[in-house]
Amino acid sequence: MVDSVAEAISIGQAIWIDYIRRGMLASGELQQYIDQGISGVTSNPTIFEKAIVGSTDYDAALLELASAKVGLKESYEALAVHDIRAAANLLRPVYDRTGGLHGYVSLEVSPKLAYDTEATIAEARRLFAALRRPNVFIKVPATQEGVPAIRRLIGEGINVNVTLIFSLDMYRQVREAYLAGLEDRASAGGGLGGVASVASFFLSRVDTAVDRLLEARIRNGEEGARELLGRAAVSNGKLAYQAFKEAFGGERFAYLKSKGARVQRPLWASTGTKNPAYSDLHYVEPLIGPDTINTMPPATFAAFREHGRAEAAVERDVLDAERTLEGLASAGISMEAVTGKLLADGVKAFADSFEKLLAGVKEKMATLLAARHVHMGVGLGKHLPGVQEALTRLERDAVCGRIWQRDYSVWKPDPAEITNRLGWLAATEMMDEQVPDLEEFAAEVREARFRHVVLLGMGGSSLGPEVLRQVFGSAYGYPELVVLDSVVPAAVKAVADAIDPSRTLFLVSSKSGRTLEPLVLMKYFKSLLAASACYGDMATHLASTLSLRTALTLLAL
C-alpha cells in the first residue's frame, strides 16, 4: 500500500493533527501519530472544551485544582499548558532532527482578547514564557487588532501561528506583519533563525458559507451558479499559495533569509469535509505542495492514510481558481463580505467555546468536590475470580490504550477487516464537525413540513436510529421518525399505509451502499413517491423541498 503521508512529506508538505487530549498523550496515541508521520499538533478552545468537559481524563487534576481553590481560567490554563508541554516533549525529537522546521504544538490566546492588541501581546508573552519550550506556537487570530500584535511578537522572537485567516487581503496583511516583525528584530540585533511562524488559512467553512449563497441563486433559476459549488475554498487556497511564493521569493525576504529567517508557511486548516457530498479529502489532495502544512482532524488523517493520493497539486489549475473567484463575483457573491463574516463568526465560536469550557470546568469541580457516591457493591459469587483475572489481563495488556492506537492485534494477528472497522474511534470528533449542517438540515426538514422521516436500513444501519427513536421520541414541530428494518410484506405495508409519501422524507441507510434489503425498500418507496401527486421522481421531490446542497447530499448517500 502506498504511504500517502510519506509521499506528501517527500513533496514538502508537513502533516499535523488538529486534536489534543490528555488521554492521547498518556496512551501513546500521539506517539503513534508521530510514528506515522505527524510532525505537529494544533489546538483551539473548542478542542480543549471537548477534551476537558467531555472526558474523565482531567478529573484527577481538576479535583486537585478545585481543592486548592484555583480560579476557573487559571485551572483551564494549568491543564492546557500541561498538555501542550507534554505534546511538545513528544515532538521535540522531530524539532531537533529537522533543525526547528517541524515538531510544533500550538496554544491559543484567549479568544476574548481577539479585538485587543495590547492584551493579546501580553497574554502571548505570558503563555510562551509559561510553556518554556522552543517548539510551541502561540495562536493569534487574524483580526485587524491581531495584525500589529503579530508584528510585535515576531519582533520579540515569539513563535506565532496566525489563525482564522479566510481572506486573501487579510493573508497579505499577515505576511506583511511577519516580514516587518523579522525586520524589526534584525534592526534590534536579534537573531532570526529561531523564530517560526505559520499562517493558518481556513478552508471548509468558506465553502459552507459560499455554497449556501450559490444554492439560493440556483433555486432562483441561476443554473450557471451550480458549477461553482464546492470550489471557493480550494481556489482561495491555491491563490494564497501563489501569494506566498511571491512574497517569500522576492528580494525583501532574500535579505532576511540570509540572516537565517524562515518562510512563514501556509497551514491549511478546517480541512475536515463538512458536506458529505464532497470527497473526504476535498481539502487535502488539491493543496499538497512544498512549504505547506495540512492540519487534519483524526478522521481526515485516517482517510488520507487509507486512500489518499499525494501529488504536488497546489499549483495546478491556478487559472481555474482565478476564474472561480471571478465567477463568484459575477454571481454577486462578495468574498470580502463572506470572509469578513466568517472571521467574526469564528472569533465568536471560539469565545463561546471558551465560556462553555469555563462553565464546564466549574460544574466538574463542584461535582468532584461533592461527597462521593459509594457503590452498593455487586455479589459476583463464584464468578469473582474470573472477573478479577479478566480485569488484570486487560490492564496488563494495555488493551484500552492499544484500541485507541488502532492496534488490530487486540483482536487477531491479521489486520484484514479489523483496520476497516475502527472508524468509530473518531466518530465523535467527525460528527461534531457536522453539527451546524445537521442543525440546518433539521430546520429545513421542519420548514418543509414533512410529516414523517422513514429510515430504510437493516441490522447495524437501523439499530442506532431505532435506539434514538425509542429514547428521544419526536420533538414538537418535527416529523415523526419511522425505522423500517424489515422486508416482511406486512411490515412494509404497515409503514406505507401510515404515511403520505409526498410528505415523507426517506433516508436509505447502508454502510456499503450495496445492502440488498435497503435497496429493495428504496426502490419500492421510490415507486410510491413517483406515483404521488406533484412529484415525478426522488430528485424532484428533494430539490423542491430542501436546499440543493442537502438534496445532493442525500442523493449521494
N, C-alpha and C positions, 0 to 999 in steps of 0.2 A: 504494500500500500504506500502511495506517495505521501511523504510527510509534508503537508501543506504549510505547517508552521515553519519548518526548517527552510522550505522554499521561499517563503515570504522574507525570512531573515536574510537569506542569501541575496535577495534583491535589494535589501537595505531598509526594510520596514521592521520596526520593533512591534511585538505583540504584548499588550498589557492586559491585566484582568481588572474589570470595573466592579470590584466587590471586595469586602473585607469583613471578617467576623472572627471573634476570638477563637471559636471552635476550629476554624480552618487553620489557625496558627498552631494550636495545640495538637491537632490530629495528624499533622503532616500534609494536609491537603494543599497548603500554599507551596510547600517544598515540592510536592508532586507537580504542581503547575510550573514551577521554575524548571524542574527536570524536563518538562515537555516544551520548554522554550519561552515561557513567560519571563519578561525582563522588567516588569514594573507593575505597580498597583495604584489604582485611583480610588478615592473615597469621596463621599459628599454627605451632607446632613441627612439625606433620605436613606442612604445606605446604612449609616450608623443608627438612625432611628429604628430601622427594621431589625438590625442586628441586636441592639441593646434591649429594646422593648419586646421584640418578637421572639426572643430565645431566653434560655436559662443560663447561657454562657457567662453572664456577667453578675449573676445573683450573689455569689460569694463576695465579689469585690464591692457590689452595691451595699450589701449588708455592713461591710466594714466601713465604708464611707458614711453610711447613714448613722451608724453607731458613734462615729466621730463628729457627727453634726456638720459635715461638709456641705456647702451650698450646692444647689442643683447644677448650675453652669459649671462650677468647679469640679463637680463629680463627673459630669459628662467629659469635661476636658481631660481629667485624670485617666478615664477609661480609654479615650481616643488616643491620647499621647502614648499610653502603654502599648496599644495595638500597633500604632504607626512605628514606634521604635522597634517592636518585635519583628514586624514585616521588613523594616529597613535592615535589621540584623541578618535576616534570612537572605535578603537580596544583596548584601554587602559584597559577597564574593563576585557577583555579576558586575557590580560597580567597579571593584578593583581590577577585575580581569579586563574590562573594556576601557580602563583609564577614565572612568567617570562619565562615559557616554550613556550607559544603561544602568538599570538597577535602582530605580527611584520609587518612592512612595509619596502620595500626595495627601495633605490635610488642608481643609478649607477654613478660612477665617469665617467668623460668624456672618451668615447672610444678612443679618440685621444691620450690618455696617456697610452694605454694598453702595450706599449713596453718601458715604462719609470718608473722604480721602484720608484725613489725619488719623481717624480711629482705625481705619484699615491698616495703615502703615504701622501703628503702634501694636496692634494685635499680631500682625505678621511677624514683626520683630520678636515679640514675646514668645510666640509659638515656635519660631525657628530656633530660638535660644533654648527653649524647654526641651525640644526634641534632641538636640545635641548629636545630630547625625548629618554627615555631608550629603547623603543620598536621599534627601527629602525635598519635596516641593511644598511651598505654601500656595494654596489656590486663592486667586484674587479674581472676582468677577469683572467682565469686560464692560463695565458701566463707564459713563463719562467721568465719574469721580474715581473710578478704579484706574484709569489710564495714568494719571500723574503718580498714583501710588506705585504702579508697576515700575515706572522710571526710577523713582527714589529707591525702591527695594533692590532693583538690579544694581544701581549705583553703589549700594551698601554691601553687595555680594550675597544677597539672599536669593536663593533659587525660587523662581515663580512659575507656577502653572496657571496661565491665564484661562479662566473658564467662562462658559456661557457666551462664546463667540458665535454669532449667527450671520452677521452681515459682512460683505467684503469691505465696506467702508470702515467698520469697527476693526476688522482684521488689519487694515492699513494703519490705523492708529496704534494698535497693539505692537506691530512691528516697529513703528517709529519710536514708541516708548522704550522698547527693548534696546534698540540701537543707541538711542540717546542716553539710556542708563549706562550702557557699556562705555560710551564716550565720556560721560561724567566720571566714571570710575577710573578710566585711563588717565584723564586730566588730573585726578587727585593722586595719581601714583599707585593705584590699586591694581592687583593682578586680575587678569580676565579669565585665565584658564580654569579656575574653579567655579565659575558662575554658569549656571544652567537654567534654561527656560524652555517651556513648550507652550504652544498656543492651541487650546482645545476648541476645535471647530465642531459645533453640534450639527447633526445630520437629520435623523429620523423625524424629529419634531418639526423640521422645516417642511418635509413632505406632508405630514399630518395637517399642518395649517394650510398649505397651498392647495392640497387636494380637496379640502372642503370648499374652498373658493371655486376651484375648477368644476366640482360636481354641481354646484349651484348654477353655473353657466351652462353645463351640459343639459341639466333639467330644463333650462330655458331655451333649448334648441341649438346651442352653440356647439355643434359636433366637433369643430376643429380643436376645442379645448381638450378633447379626450386623449389625444396623443401626447399631451404634456403631463398626464398623471404620473406620479412617482418619479419624476425626473429632476425636480428642482434641487433637491438636496445634493445629489451626486454632482450635478452640474455646478452648483455653488462650490463644492469641494474641489473639483478639477480646476476651476478658475482661481481658487485660493492658492492652489499649489503653483500655478503659473506666477502668481504674485510673489509667492515665497521664493521661487527661483530667481526672479528678477531682483528682489531686494537683497538676497544673500549671494548673488553672483556679481554684484556691482563693485565699484571702486571703494565705496564707503565702507562696506563690510570687509573688503580685502585688507584695508589698513588694520581694522580691529582683529581680523583673523591672524595677521602677522604678529599680533601681541598675545595670541593664544585663545581668542574668543571662539565660541562655538555658535553654530546656527541655532536659531530658535525653531525647533522642528514643529511642523503642523501635527496635531494629535486629533485623529478622528474620534469624536465622542458621540454618545447617543446612537450607537451602532446596532442595537437590538431592533429587529424589524417589528414595527408596531402594526402594520397592515398585513394580515395573514395572506392576502392575495399576492404579496410580493415574496421574492426569494428570501429565505432566512439569512442569506449572505448579501443582500441587496446593498448594504453599506460597508461591505468588506472588500469583495473581489474587484470592484471597479476603481478602488482608490489605493491599490498597492503600488508603492514606488519608493525610491531612495529617500532617506532622511525623513521618513514619516513614521507615525505611531498609530496603531489602532487599539483602543482600549475597549474590550469586549465584555459584556455580561457573560456569566458562566455558560448559559445555554448557547449563545452565539459562538463562543470559543469551542464548545463541544461540536457544534455543527461544522465549523471550519476545519477542525481536525478530521471529522468523519468524511466529509465530501467536498471540502473546499478546493478551489483551484487557484494557485498562486502564480500570477503573471504580472509583469510590470505594466499596469493598465492605467495608472493615474494620468498619464499624458496622452492617452488615446481619446479620440473624439472630442478634442477641445473646441473645435469649431461647432460641433453639435451642442456642446454645453453653452456656448455663447448664443446660439440660435434659440436654445430653450429659454434662456432668460429674456431674450428679445421677444419670444413668443408670449411669455407671461406678461410682459409689459404691454404688448399689443392686445392681450385679452383683458387689460385693465387691472391686472394684479400688480400691486406695488410691492416689490421685495423689501423696500425700505420700511414700509408700513408693517409687513408681515414679520420681519426680523425684529423690528422695534418692539412689537407686542410680545414676541417670543422671549425677548430678553427680560421684559418686565414680568411676564408670567413665570419665567424660570427663577428669577430672584425671589418672587413671592412664594413659589412652590418650595424652594429650599428654606425660606424663612418659616413657612408653615410647618415643614418637617422638623425644623429646629424647635419650634414651640411645642409640637406634638411630642418630640423626643424628651424635652424637659418635663412635660406633664406626665409622660410615661415613666420617667425616672422617679418623679415624686410619688406616683402611685405604687411603683415597685418597692421603693424604700419603705413606704408605710406598711405594705403587705409583709415585707421581710422583717420589720421590727415588731409586728403584731405577734401575739402568743402563738407558738407553733402548734399545729394540729397534730395530735397524737393518734396514729392509726390504731384501730381496734385490734389489728393482727389477723392473721389467717392461719387456720389449722390445716397444715398440709399432711399431717399424719405420716404414713409410710412413704409418701412422695417427697418429703422434705430433703432427704439426702440427694435424690436425683436432681431436684431444682437447684440446690446449692452447687452441685457438681457442674450443671449446665451454666450457671451464672459465673462460676470460677473460670470455666473454659472460655466463655465469651470475653471476659476481661483479660485472661492470659493471652488469647489470640488476637486481641485488639480488634474485634470484629466490627464494632461501630465505626471506629476510625477508618478501617480498611474499606468499608462500604462507601463512606464519603469520599474516599480516594478512588472509587470505582474499581476496586480490586476484585476482579471476577473470580479469583481463586477462593473467595469466601464460600462460593457455591460449588465450583468444579474447576479442574485444571484447564479446561478448554474454553477460550474466550468466545467461541461461536455462540451466537444468540444472546448470551448474557450481556455483553457490552452494548447491545442494541436495546436493552430493556432497563437502562438506568437513567433515562431522561427525567424520571420523577424527582431525582435529587435536586434538580434546578427548576422544578415546576413552579415553586412559589415565586422565585425571582422573575421567571419568564412571564408568568401570568400577571404579576404585579405591574409589569410594564404595559399590559393590555387594559388595565382598569379604566383609564379615560375613554378608550374606544368602546369598551363593553358598556360603560355607563351611557355613552352617546347612542349606542345600538339599542339599549333598553328603552331610552327615551323615544327613539324613532318607532320602535315596535308599539309603544303605548300610544303615541300620537297617530299612528296609522290605524288604530282601533281594531287591532286583531283581537279576536275572542279566545283563540286557543293557540298554543305552540305545541306541535306534535313532534316529539323526538323519535326517530326511527333508528333503532340500533339493536344489537344482540350482545349479551354477555357483558364483558367489561365496558363496552361502549354505551351501555344503558344503565348499568348498576349505579354508577356515580350520580347521574341525573335523577334516578329514582330515589336514592337516599336524600338528595337535596329537596326533591318534591315532597317527600313524606315529612321531613324535618321542618321545612320552612313554609310549605304551602304556597299560596298565591298572594302577592301583595295587592292591596286595594288599587284599582285603576289599571292593573296589568292583566294580560291574558292568563288563562289557566294552562298550566303545563300538563301535558299528557305524554306518558312514556309508553311506547309500544315496542315490546321486545319479543313479539310472538308472530309467527306466520300461520297460526291456527285460524282458519277462516272465521270462526265465531268471534275471536278476539279482534281481528281486523275489522270485521263488520260492525262490532260494537263501537269502535272508535269512529268509523266512517259515519255511522248513524248519529253520533253525538256532536258532530262538528259541521260547520258550514265551510267547505273547502276554500271559498273565496275570501273568507275572513280568518283563515288559518295560516300560520307560518310553519313550514315543515323544515325540520333540521335532520339531515341524514348523518348519522354518527358511525364512522368506521375508521379504525386506526390505519388499516391498509388501503382503504378505498375500494377494496375488491370483495368484501364480505358479501356472500350471495343474498342472505336474508334482507339486510337493509336495502340492497339494490332492487330486490323484488318489490319491497314495500314502497320504495321511491317511485318505481315505475307505475305501481297501482294508484298511488295517491296523485301522481302527476296526471294520470288519465282522468281522475275525478276533477282535478283543478282545471284541466283543459276543457272539460265539458261544462264547467260552471260559467255563469253569465259574466261577460266583460273581461274574461281572462283567456287569452289564446294559448299561452304556454307559461312555463315557470319563470322564464326571464322577464316576460312582460309583467307578470304578477309581482315579482320582486322590484323591478325598476319603477313600477307605478306607485309603490307603497313605501319603499325605503330609499335612502340615498344610494347613488350609483356605487360608491365605494363599498357600502355594506352589501349591496346586491351582488357585486362581483366577488366579494369575499365569500359569501355563502355559496355562490355557484362554483367557486374554485375548491371548496372543501370536499 
